[in-house]
Amino acid sequence: MDAFTAGLLQRIRATETDLTRARETGDDFLADVEQAELDDLHRLAAEHGVEVTTAMA
């Protein structure tokens, strides 16, 4: 796995964690921000042929 792929997958995992935390604490604004970031990361992964398998996908 190259550095780009590893970094992208790490960012996706971190964003999923942050999204879960925001939802659990009831921070709707932060949850929206994290969801938008996660959507962008998934789009970037798809554009570069990186397969992402996550519980939140």
Secondary structure, 3 states (H helix, E strand, C coil): CCHHHHHHHHHHHHHHHHHHHHHHHCCHHHHHHHHHHHHHHHHHHHHCCCCCCCCCC
